[in-house]
Amino acid sequence: MDTISFDGLFYAKEKIVIKANDSIVFQRVVDTTKDFQSVYGEFVLHKLDTVDLSIRTFFNGKSIIDTTFAIPPQIYINSIGGSICYPFNISEDSLRKIKQPHFGHIQIDSCKRYITLMPDSIVYKYPKY
């Protein structure tokens, strides 16, 4: 059994749905007057076999993030992180050079975001693209 924390930056009115083997384990609609905010939650996975973990977000009925991971029982996942919003036009070379990226507000239709699994005992750093 894994207790997994989930955290990331999401837009106002963005709907977050996390499923484990097609069963909803976490669901929230970000309801705020801010443009975007940090969202945190926890859920428990019972892993006797491989779990297909699906993380999806929606905004105005449109799918924004759609990521799936297959997690075998021997891998202990400590947390799931949602990246900050990266501008679509940023080059991979420029992204690699940024140690702790922080950008101003980027419209939801003008950015790319990533969901990352963070296994226990691994020091998490910003993903390398």
Buried (B, 14 or more C-beta within 10 A) or exposed (E): EBEBBBBBBBBBEBBBBBBBEEEEBBEBEBEBEEEBBEBEBEBEBEBEEEBEBBBBBBBEEEEBBEBEBEBEEEBBBBBBBBBBBBEEEBEEEEBEEEEEBEEEEBEBEEBBBBBBBBEEEEEEEBEEB
